[in-house]
Amino acid sequence: MVNERVNHKWGMVVDIDRCTGCQACVVACQAENNIPLNTEAIFRQRRAIEWIHVERYWEGEFPDVKARFIPILCQHCENAPCEPVCPVYATYHNNQGMNVQVYNRCVGTRYCANNCSYQVRFFNYWEPVWPETLKNQLNPDVTVRSRGIMEKCSFDIQRLRKAEHVIEGQRGERITDENLREGNFLPACVQACPTTTLVFGDFNDPESQVSQMKEEHFVEGGRGYKLLEDLGTEPNVIYLKKVDIHAKTGVETHA
Amino acid sequence: MQKKRVAAFMVMAVGMGLGGLVTLLLVLFVARAWWTTPFEVLGFGGAPTQPIAFPHTVHAGVDIILDADGNPKLDTSNQEMNGLGLGCTFCHRNVDKGAAASIPPVEQCIFCHKSIGTDLPEVAKLINAWDNKEAVVWERVHRLPDSVRFVHEPHIRFFTEPGNLMPSGEQATLAANVCSTCHGDVAQMEEVKQVRSLKMGDCVDCHRNYSAPTDCTTCHY
């Protein structure tokens, strides 16, 4: 029944300690969300579209050098800087705690991307083209964005909508971590992650893994933190910092 | 000199009148297509031509089947024939399970048509497709914009739940009762055409009436 809708607040926890920088999430996202092919030329122009990307940082001097990885995706901020600058309300915060992009409203001003603190909004500078052999791999549940449209991580809302229809509607159950996983309703990046760096769930559900991780780690002296927290954007994506027994204090980092 | 001027004036007046008329017709056409379904001219609106002239009247209707002249068709024992009265979900099987209502595979048509109506020219096309292992490429009648994700299943589920009356004021007991809300009385259509505008306003009006979600990402993602 429509009147008995369950309120969700979707969010993610990213455990940096587990990330190996394997890029499986990037590839999974690319395949799931009909993201245009990023060629070398596009990368050179810094116009590659990757809803989730793994940033790599070198730490220390050779030979005592360490690679650090951090997956960056749309933080789905509660106070999103991208939202108030859109002149056509193409991006807004929906009632499920998600910052969403409405493609058919977008007119391509790119204000949102310029105002985003996390560099996770991507503009389609060209009409997306796929080779003939890849035409049939496009996901029919996701709009193919045309030229002049801004796009970004949607937490794979197509899968969440399907979860609502199947789990809440047809079976009449509550959405839990287990039935999200069993029904393949988790976002593609989370599903593909081999080390369970990415954990997805409902912050409104106190039983969910993300809620419990938030409770456990997001305390004084805990590992939890949010990206650029001092900006006050209040992201719905929580990061858990790396546990490094060899870490030296005061070590210089090179980005 | 005077005569020439009058003639020129007449030509100009007629030309402007014609131009105005054409402009008016154009504006009318665009306005009608903008707000509801377009006028059925120049291939806009109306029913598309299907590769096989499939009559929903015969399969889904229950009335006596008429031929082109309006006389009832007779079967081999000279009896009048009624439509079969099949429910929509007999062929469009996915409608209460997923996003697309789904067009039945050729195989499903052949279940009956390997023995029924094999002498009819339209059925011969179907049997030919079956023999050649080809798909029948039906013309799509209802097409939403690419930015819209419509899922049949929750709509059918909502209206078949007890207590949720359809806009017609009836209670749907079967999934097949719900279809006519948006698709019109397909059982009476020789050729299926779109009857509702199915523009965003059309969807949102209904969503508001039934307090269904009107968040953009309900349909746009």
Interface residues (C-beta under 8 A of the other chain):
Chain A: M1 V2 N3 R5 Y92 N94 N95 M98 V100 V102 Y103 N104 R105 D141 V142 T143 V144 S154 I157 Q158 R161 H165 G169 Q170
Chain B: A99 P145 D146 S147 R149 V151 E153 P154 R157 F158 E161 Y210 S211 A212 P213 D215 C216 T217 T218 H220 Y221
